[in-house]
Amino acid sequence: MRVDPLAQYLAREARRLGLESMELEDAPTETIAVFAQCVLSELAALGLLRGRKEVGCWAVPRVRGH
């Protein structure tokens, strides 16, 4: 079975943050927010969500003339 690299990365991050259980009611809100930010950043990097419009962010089309 071939596992998507993004899924592997997100699973590693979930484990690193201690979010391996499906029972999230005891997880700190800050930890869940960190994981959510990680997921949103990865989706933006893939171009599936609008990312930050900052210099160096490759998820947003480059402005012409720069």
Stockholm file with secondary structure:
# STOCKHOLM 1.0

chainA/1-66         MRVDPLAQYLAREARRLGLESMELEDAPTETIAVFAQCVLSELAALGLLRGRKEVGCWAVPRVRGH
#=GR chainA/1-66 SS CCCCHHHHHHHHHHHHTTCCSSCGGGSCHHHHHHHHHHHHHHHHHTTSSCCCCCTTCTTSCCCTTC
#=GC SS_cons        CCCCHHHHHHHHHHHHTTCCSSCGGGSCHHHHHHHHHHHHHHHHHTTSSCCCCCTTCTTSCCCTTC
//
